[in-house]
């Protein structure tokens, strides 16, 4: 992977990680454009980690309050709900670990998954503003959000889009749905990063230092910008706008899919 490719992929990751359009799906498309024969899973995980840092910085006040209130019932409940919502993705991630390379290299799968994301986002238009806070969602609703997050293991299904939508479906306040979604992303991305640390064969131990650094920096920078944009869109109740973009991607892949395969 060249430095230029790393810059482009890092930028795409940063811009799409938090917007509900699936960063992994966009990475698959651009990997085809750049003719990267074997998707660099470690690089993907590294730039996901870069955007994780953007989440931690953006939600630093919320994270500090949770840590501060760990001895209080409210803080303990939020941690418990996050753990429950994380479990489905952990289980599914281990089960699909050996299939990840194949999954992340399929354009045909993207047609279906981008369509699923479009449907999920479009449904948010029909749900009124919720009044439930994070502390009141309960373990069943937490599990419900976690199941939606599990779908995002597939490229083309947005993690942020599916979890925020799930939060809106169960009546969470828009801002709380946003916060819960990205608090939930922290253990998931950390877990993925930990798994990849033990498998450097994906990219090799040398020869990729500079591209990895460039990808990391660009992903972190653009990730923070897109995070700010998504919060505004969510609070204003316009999440469903992104369904149109996902449908546009489906059309692009249908018409240009053969060209991608030939590159």
C-alpha positions in Angstrom: 0.0 0.0 0.0 1.4 3.4 -1.0 1.3 6.5 1.2 -1.3 8.1 -1.2 -3.6 5.0 -0.9 -3.2 5.1 2.9 -4.2 8.8 2.9 -7.3 8.1 0.8 -8.4 5.1 2.8 -7.7 6.9 6.1 -9.8 9.9 4.9 -12.6 7.6 3.8 -12.5 5.8 7.1 -12.6 9.1 9.1 -15.4 10.6 7.0 -17.6 7.5 7.0 -16.9 5.8 10.3 -19.3 7.9 12.2 -21.6 8.9 9.4 -24.3 6.2 8.9 -22.9 4.9 5.6 -20.5 2.1 6.6 -16.8 2.9 6.6 -16.0 -0.8 6.0 -18.2 -0.8 2.9 -16.5 2.2 1.5 -13.1 0.7 2.3 -14.0 -2.3 0.3 -14.9 -0.1 -2.7 -11.8 1.9 -2.6 -9.6 -1.1 -2.1 -11.0 -2.4 -5.4 -10.3 1.0 -7.0 -6.7 0.8 -5.8 -6.4 -2.9 -6.8 -5.3 -4.0 -3.3 -5.5 -7.7 -3.8 -5.6 -8.7 -0.1 -7.6 -6.2 2.1 -5.2 -5.0 4.8 -7.2 -6.1 7.9 -4.6 -4.7 10.3 -4.6 -1.4 8.5 -8.4 -1.3 8.7 -8.3 -2.0 12.4 -5.6 0.6 13.0 -7.6 3.4 11.4 -10.7 2.2 13.2 -8.6 2.7 16.4 -7.7 6.2 15.2 -11.4 7.1 15.0 -11.9 5.4 18.4 -9.6 8.1 19.8 -11.8 10.7 18.2 -14.8 9.2 20.1 -13.0 9.2 23.4 -12.0 12.8 23.0 -15.4 13.9 21.8 -17.2 12.0 24.6 -14.6 12.7 27.3 -17.1 14.5 29.6 -19.6 11.6 29.4 -16.8 9.0 30.0 -15.5 11.0 32.9 -18.9 11.2 34.5 -19.5 7.4 34.1 -16.1 6.7 35.8 -16.8 9.2 38.5 -20.2 7.6 39.2 -19.0 4.0 39.2 -19.9 3.8 42.9 -23.4 5.1 42.2 -26.3 3.0 40.8 -26.7 5.2 37.7 -23.1 4.8 36.6 -23.2 1.0 37.3 -26.4 0.6 35.2 -24.8 2.3 32.2 -21.8 0.1 32.4 -24.0 -3.0 32.7 -26.1 -2.0 29.7 -23.0 -1.4 27.6 -21.6 -4.8 28.5 -24.9 -6.5 27.6 -25.0 -4.6 24.3 -21.4 -5.6 23.5 -21.8 -9.4 24.0 -23.5 -10.2 20.7 -20.8 -8.6 18.6 -18.1 -10.3 20.7 -19.7 -13.8 20.2 -20.3 -13.2 16.5 -16.8 -11.8 15.9 -15.2 -14.9 17.3 -17.5 -17.1 15.2 -16.7 -15.2 12.0 -13.0 -14.6 12.6 -11.9 -17.1 9.9 -14.3 -15.7 7.4 -13.4 -12.0 7.7 -11.0 -12.0 4.7 -13.7 -13.4 2.5 -16.4 -11.1 3.8 -14.4 -8.0 3.4 -13.6 -8.8 -0.2 -17.1 -9.2 -1.5 -18.8 -6.6 -3.7 -21.9 -8.7 -4.2 -22.4 -8.7 -0.4 -22.2 -4.9 -0.4 -25.3 -4.6 -2.6 -27.4 -6.4 0.0 -25.8 -4.8 3.1 -26.0 -1.2 1.8 -29.6 -1.9 1.0 -30.2 -3.1 4.6 -28.5 0.1 6.0 -30.8 2.2 3.8 -33.9 0.5 5.1 -32.8 0.8 8.7 -32.1 4.5 8.3 -35.3 5.1 6.4 -37.4 3.6 9.2 -36.1 6.2 11.7 -38.3 8.8 9.9 -41.4 7.1 11.3 -40.3 7.2 15.0 -41.2 10.2 17.0 -38.7 11.9 19.4 -38.1 9.5 22.3 -38.0 10.5 26.0 -36.0 7.6 27.5 -32.5 8.2 28.9 -29.6 5.8 28.8 -30.1 4.9 32.4 -33.7 3.7 31.7 -33.3 1.5 28.7 -33.1 -1.9 30.6 -31.2 -5.0 29.7 -33.6 -6.2 27.0 -33.3 -3.0 25.1 -29.5 -3.0 25.5 -29.5 -6.5 24.0 -31.7 -5.2 21.2 -29.1 -2.5 20.4 -26.3 -5.0 20.6 -27.9 -7.2 18.1 -28.1 -4.3 15.6 -24.4 -3.6 16.3 -23.7 -7.2 15.4 -25.0 -6.6 11.9 -22.3 -4.1 11.4 -19.7 -6.8 11.3 -20.7 -7.1 7.7 -19.2 -4.3 5.4 -22.0 -2.1 4.1 -24.0 -2.1 7.3 -23.2 1.0 9.3 -22.4 0.4 13.0 -23.4 4.0 14.0 -26.4 4.0 11.7 -27.7 0.6 13.0 -27.1 1.3 16.7 -28.4 4.9 16.7 -31.5 3.7 14.8 -32.0 0.9 17.3 -31.9 3.4 20.1 -34.5 5.6 18.4 -36.7 2.5 17.8 -36.8 1.8 21.6 -37.6 5.4 22.4 -34.2 6.8 23.5 -33.7 10.5 23.4 -31.9 11.4 20.2 -28.8 12.7 22.0 -28.8 9.7 24.3 -29.1 7.3 21.3 -26.1 9.1 19.8 -24.1 8.9 23.1 -24.9 5.2 23.8 -24.0 4.2 20.2 -20.5 5.7 20.5 -19.9 4.6 24.1 -20.7 1.2 22.8 -18.2 1.5 20.0 -15.3 1.8 22.5 -15.1 -1.9 23.7 -15.9 -3.2 20.2 -13.1 -1.4 18.4 -10.7 -2.1 21.3 -11.5 -5.8 21.0 -11.0 -5.8 17.2 -7.7 -4.0 17.7 -6.5 -6.5 20.3 -7.3 -9.5 18.1 -5.4 -8.0 15.1 -2.3 -7.2 17.3 -1.7 -11.0 17.4 -1.8 -11.4 13.6 0.8 -9.1 12.0 1.0 -11.5 9.0 -1.9 -9.5 7.4 0.4 -6.6 6.6 3.9 -7.8 7.6 6.1 -6.5 10.3 7.9 -4.0 8.1 7.6 -1.9 5.0 4.2 -0.3 6.0 5.1 2.1 8.8 4.6 5.4 7.0 1.3 4.4 5.2 0.0 3.2 8.6 0.9 6.5 10.3 -0.6 8.6 7.5 -3.8 6.5 7.6 -4.0 6.8 11.3 -3.6 10.6 11.4 -6.1 11.3 8.6 -8.7 8.9 10.0 -8.5 10.5 13.5 -8.8 14.0 12.1 -11.7 13.5 9.7 -13.3 11.1 12.2 -13.7 14.0 14.7 -15.2 16.2 12.1 -17.7 13.6 10.9 -18.6 12.9 14.6 -19.7 16.5 15.1 -21.8 16.4 11.9 -23.5 13.2 12.9 -24.5 14.5 16.3 -26.2 17.5 14.7 -28.0 15.3 12.1 -29.2 12.9 14.8 -30.5 15.6 17.2 -32.3 17.3 14.3 -34.0 14.0 13.4 -32.6 13.8 9.9 -30.8 10.5 10.1 -33.0 9.0 7.3 -31.4 11.4 4.8 -28.4 9.0 4.6 -30.7 6.3 3.3 -30.7 8.0 -0.1 -26.9 8.0 -0.2 -26.8 4.3 0.6 -29.3 3.5 -2.2 -27.1 5.6 -4.5 -24.1 3.4 -3.6 -26.2 0.3 -4.4 -26.9 1.7 -7.9 -23.2 2.5 -8.4 -22.1 -1.0 -7.4 -24.7 -2.6 -9.6 -23.5 -0.6 -12.7 -19.8 -0.6 -12.0 -19.3 -3.8 -10.1 -17.9 -5.6 -13.1 -15.4 -2.8 -13.6 -14.3 -3.0 -10.0 -13.7 -6.8 -10.4 -11.7 -6.2 -13.5 -9.3 -3.7 -11.8 
